[in-house]
Amino acid sequence: MSARTDTLLWVAQRASAVVLALCVVAHLATIIYAVQGGLTGAEILGRTRGNAAGMAFYTVFVLAVAVHAPIGLRTVLAEWFGWRGRARDFLLIAFAVLLAAMGLQAVRGVFA
Amino acid sequence: MSAVLKVRVWRGGPEGGAWRAYEVPRRESQTVLDVVTHIQRALDSTLAYRYACRVGMCGSCAMMVNGAPRWTCRTHVDKVARDGKLSVAPLRNLPVIRDLVADMREFFDKWARARGQFEGRRTRADDFEKVAPGSEARRRADAAIECIGCGVCYAACDVVAANPDYLGPAALNRAWTLVNDERDTSNAARLRAVAGDDASLACHTHMSCTERCPKALAPTAGIASLKRAVSRAALAGKL
């Protein structure tokens, strides 16, 4: 992997971390606020279905996770297990696609 | 202060080794290098170790003292001995040649890999190039320039321990001084050399180098600045 690609991945991970920091805070605050007094699955779906803002927010959240986690794992695999090279990177691209697909499916299920 | 210091010294070579115990008389203002020298001169002349200036300038006497890397010529026994005991071993993260002598080749080869050599544009026929002492770049270079190449930061670095290809704090610190040297002409290539997973981006900001540097430099800060510089270069398509 070239120094440029390494660096752009590093930038992408830092940028996605900024997005995640905001998303996680908003996510946790919303849960804590909404759950007070108890909440059923049906009640949640009643509030979320058709909510375009919620869908946009969680779409961004999921995409940030799909960028952030595989790049971090890339470093973990290199430093802890000495695994570098194309095979690792292809596996992590597949992992990123999997995270994005599963996450977006969940977003659609809750907000669409 | 007890009269005798119990010292464990690592003895061996590239294939391995073991601790050997010595008893060394305590003296006023005794340094760890004094202790090692006493062992070599009075107790066991086969002990191999390295030193030169004895005054904290040359950077050749660094060793692991009670588990932490230190410049032994300026480290007082009073400060580091625990219950009258001291352990002395060769620098971590480097191959051992013999006893307390670490092989520094890869440490300095990495300075070269980080393009730690100054490359100017003028010849000896030209006048001096003038650098304003108060300029921001000059002040940044000044903050990092006093490295004596002792290898303490390299031995303290857990990232080097995890990835032996990592350039390490000293080489990156050197690169950072040159990035701030307005006379230097090879910064594009230097930024390429210090970008990437085996270079500045690998730093975990543990700050062990900054904590241990005997010259009180802050390689972590220089490396963080290199990260910003290589990021900007990559985004501008100049890496």
Interface residues (C-beta under 8 A of the other chain):
Chain A: M1 S2 A3 R4 D6 T7 L8 W10 V11 R14 T75 A78 E79 W80 R84
Chain B: V159 A162 N163 R192 A193 A195 G196 D197 A199 L201 A202 K227 V230 S231 A233 A234 L235 L239
